[in-house]
Amino acid sequence: MAFGDVTTPQGLKELNAFLADNSYISGYTPSKADLSVFDALGKAPSADNVNVARWYRHIASFEAVERAAWSGTPLPQLAGGKPTVAVAAKPAADDDDDVDLFGSDDEEDEEAERIKQERVAAYAAKKSKKPALIAKSSVLLDVKPWDDETDMKEMEKNVRTIEMDGLLWGASKLVPVGYGINKLQIMCVIEDDKVSIDLLQEKIEEFEDFVQSVDIAAFNKI
């Protein structure tokens, strides 16, 4: 990695420079490396380090159980066993005359039903506490201009004005495609249930003075 100790001003500066061209510490999706740097920082950095601040807010937006999955820590699950209720043993009869041969079946049925209901209630209580995971995807978009005279900074500025519930913009960079023309490559994270990638592409293409087309360069489930 192209940065040092992030707890020092120099390391933080190097991390900020690194995140100018990268959405994550390693690869195109959150990983254990992001979690390590996130934990090392301990708190949100100052606004001076704009790229680190953007990355920190993004990592912090994930639920704790999602971040735990990056490090390989097992997510909390319901216990396999069911709670049992101890039933007091009846004292042994001194002789056959004390044994009740009638009416005992009803008592046993009632006790079994009570235990069953307690088990069902305990299972339902545990299930209700299980956190619901939000399905997210990491998307890398290629936004192509009309020609080499297109103002790429203005293009990116317009793209980032698009706001949708469940959409978070990430890092971007210009990538040469030939004849002096660059395309804008920009990363975003979407919540699958809230954001349609087709609709997002249509919104970007509405900036027709700048955008010729939009393609998906990479799409990964998180």
N, C-alpha and C positions, 0 to 999 in steps of 0.2 A: 504494500500500500504506500502511496506517495505522501505520507504525513507521519509525524512523530507523536509525542505524548500530547493528547488533546487537552490535558489539564493545564498545559502551559500556553501562554499567549502565542508563541511561535507555532506550536502544534495545532492550535485552533485556527491560526491563519492558513496553515498548510491544508487542513481539512476543508476549510472554506473554499480554497482554490480547487481542491480535488472534486468537491460537490458541484462546482460550476459546470462540469461536463459529465457528471455521473449522478444518477438518481439514487443509487444505493452504494454501500461500501463495497459490495461484491455482486456483479451480475445485474440483472434486470428485475429481480424480485427481492423482498426483504429476506434476510438470512441471519444466522447466528452472529456474523460479523457486525451487522447493524446493531444487534442487541448489545454486543460487547461495548461498542463505542457509545451507544445510548446510555448504558449504565455508567460508563467512565465519566461522561459529562455530568451526570447527576441532576442537572437542571437546565432549563432553556438558556441558550447563549444570548448575548446581547444582539441588538438589531444591527450592529456594525458588521457582523458576520452573517450576511443575509442568506447565503446558501445553506449554512449550517442551521440557522434558525428555521428555514423552510423545511429542511430534512428532519429536524427534531420534532416539529409540529406534526409532520406526517407520521413518523414512527409512533409518537405519543397518541395518535388517533386510533391505533389498533387496541383492541381489548387485551387485557393481561393474558387471557388464555390463548389468544392468537400469537402474542410474542413468545409465550412459553413453547408453542409448537415449533418455532424457529430453532430453539436451542435443543430440541429433542426431549424436553421435559414432558412426561405424559400428562395429558389433559385430565382434569378431575372427572371421574365417572362414578356411576352408581356402584355401590358394592355388590358383588355377586351374591353373597349370602343374604338370607332374610332374617330379620330379627325374630328371636324366639321368646316365648313367654314361659317362664317356669311354672309348672303346675305342681302344687303341693301334693306329695305322695300321701295316699291314705294310710293310716296306721294299719299294720297287719292285724287281722282278726285273731282273737285269742282262741276261738273255736268256731265251728261251723254254724253254731246257733246265731252268731253276730253278723253273718254275711247276709246282705240285702240282695235277694235274688230278683227283686221287682223294682222298676222305676229307675234303675241306674243308666239305662240306655239314653233316656232323655237328658240326664245331667251331662253325660259325655258328649252328646250332640251339641248342647248349648256351649260347653267349654270349647269344643272344636270350632264352632262358629265364631266365638269371641276371639280366639287366636287368629282365625283367618281374617277377620275384620281389622284387627290390629296390624297384621302384616300388610294388608292392602293400604291402610292409612299411612303406615311408615314409608312404603314404597312411593306413594303419591307425593308425600312431603319431600322426599329426596329428589324425585324427578322434577318437581316445581322449582327447585333451587339450582338445577343445572343450567348454566348460562347458554343462551342461544348465540351461535356463531353467525356472523354476517359474511355472506359470500362476497368476495371482492376479486377484482382482476387488475393486473398491471398491463397497460396498453402503451405501445410505442408507435407513434404516428409519424408518417412522412407527409409533410405539407409542401407541395410543389408550386413554385411561382410561375408566372407567364414567361418571364425572360430574365436576362441578367441585369435589367434596369429596375426590377421590382425592389422596393425598399423592404428588406427582410426584417429590420427592426420593427418597422411599423406593422408588418404582417404578424410577427409574434405578439406584439402589443394587442392587436385585434383579437387574435386567437385566445389569449389569456383573459379577455373580457367576458368570455362565455362562462356563465355560472349556472350550475345545475346541482340540485340536491343529490349528494353522493358522488360528486366529482371533485377531484383534487389534482391540480396541475403540479408537475414536477420539473426536473431539469430539462434543458434543451441545448441544442447545438446545431451549427450549420454544417452540412455535409456536401462536398462538391459532387456534381453529377455530370460535368463536362461543359465545354464552351463557355467557361466563366460563370456558369449558373450553379447556385447552391440551393439545396432544399433544406427546409426547417424540419429537424427531427426533435420531437417533443414527447416527453413521458407524462402519463397521467394514471391515476388509480381511480377506479370506479366501483361503486357498489352495484352488483349485478341486478338486483331487484329494482333499483331506482334509475339507472342510467342506461339508455339504449345507445350502443356504439354507432349504429346507423344514423340515429338522430344527431349525435354529436358530430359525425362527419358532415351531415347536411348543414348544420349550423356553421361549421368552419368554411364550407364552400360558399356560403352566402356572402363572404367577403370577396366578391368576384373581381374586384379591382386588383387584388393581390394574389388570390389563390386560383390555381388552375385545377388541381385535384388533391385528394387526400387518400392515402393508402395506409393500411395497417402493416407495420413492419414487424411487430411482435405482439403476441397476446398470451398472457400467462395467468392462470388461476392462482390466487394467493391462499 
